[in-house]
Amino acid sequence: MKLANVELSEIRVVSLYVITCFMCEKQLHLAASEIDASVGDAAAMAASQGWHSYETSDESCSVACPSCIKEAQENEGED
């Protein structure tokens, strides 16, 4: 078998928004082609998938995934 580089016509460039959870570092990838090419639209799409910022009485977080938000809500209920 003779190996060669991938054919150039099979490679495409994609614009991608990457949102990283501040708590667990999980990443959400949103292809710019799936949404309008603005950061605001990417934030709205992330929110529709459960990604949000939050603030409690003793902490704030600029971006958290659904799992970490759930954990923060449970911890807040324990106080």
C-alpha positions as CSV (number, residue, x, y, z in Angstrom):
1,M,0.0,0.0,0.0
2,K,1.3,3.4,-0.9
3,L,0.3,6.3,1.4
4,A,0.0,9.9,0.4
5,N,-1.2,13.2,1.8
6,V,-4.9,13.9,2.0
7,E,-6.2,15.4,-1.2
8,L,-6.3,19.2,-0.8
9,S,-9.9,19.3,-2.2
10,E,-11.0,17.2,0.8
11,I,-9.9,19.9,3.4
12,R,-12.1,22.8,4.3
13,V,-11.6,25.8,6.6
14,V,-14.3,26.2,9.3
15,S,-15.0,29.1,11.6
16,L,-15.7,27.8,15.0
17,Y,-16.8,29.4,18.3
18,V,-15.3,27.6,21.3
19,I,-16.8,28.2,24.8
20,T,-15.0,26.7,27.8
21,C,-16.6,26.0,31.1
22,F,-14.8,28.0,33.8
23,M,-15.4,25.2,36.4
24,C,-14.6,21.9,34.6
25,E,-13.0,23.2,31.3
26,K,-15.4,21.2,29.2
27,Q,-15.7,22.9,25.8
28,L,-18.7,23.6,23.6
29,H,-18.0,24.0,19.9
30,L,-20.3,25.9,17.6
31,A,-19.6,26.1,13.9
32,A,-20.1,29.6,12.7
33,S,-22.0,28.2,9.6
34,E,-24.7,26.8,12.0
35,I,-25.5,30.3,13.4
36,D,-25.0,33.9,12.4
37,A,-21.4,34.9,12.5
38,S,-21.7,37.1,15.6
39,V,-20.5,36.4,19.1
40,G,-24.0,37.4,20.5
41,D,-25.6,34.7,18.4
42,A,-23.0,32.1,19.7
43,A,-23.9,33.1,23.2
44,A,-27.6,32.7,22.5
45,M,-27.0,29.2,20.9
46,A,-24.9,28.3,24.0
47,A,-27.7,29.4,26.3
48,S,-30.2,27.2,24.3
49,Q,-27.9,24.3,25.1
50,G,-27.8,25.1,28.8
51,W,-24.6,27.1,29.0
52,H,-24.9,30.2,31.1
53,S,-23.0,32.6,33.4
54,Y,-24.3,32.7,37.0
55,E,-24.1,34.5,40.3
56,T,-24.8,33.2,43.8
57,S,-24.5,35.0,47.1
58,D,-20.8,34.0,47.4
59,E,-19.5,33.4,43.9
60,S,-19.9,34.3,40.2
61,C,-18.9,32.4,37.1
62,S,-18.6,33.9,33.6
63,V,-19.4,30.7,31.8
64,A,-20.6,27.3,33.1
65,C,-21.8,24.1,31.4
66,P,-25.1,22.5,32.3
67,S,-23.5,20.0,34.7
68,C,-21.6,22.6,36.6
69,I,-24.7,24.8,36.8
70,K,-26.6,21.9,38.2
71,E,-23.9,21.3,40.8
72,A,-23.8,25.0,41.8
73,Q,-27.6,25.0,42.2
74,E,-27.4,21.9,44.4
75,N,-24.5,23.4,46.5
76,E,-26.5,26.7,46.9
77,G,-29.5,24.7,48.2
78,E,-27.3,23.1,50.9
79,D,-26.4,26.5,52.4
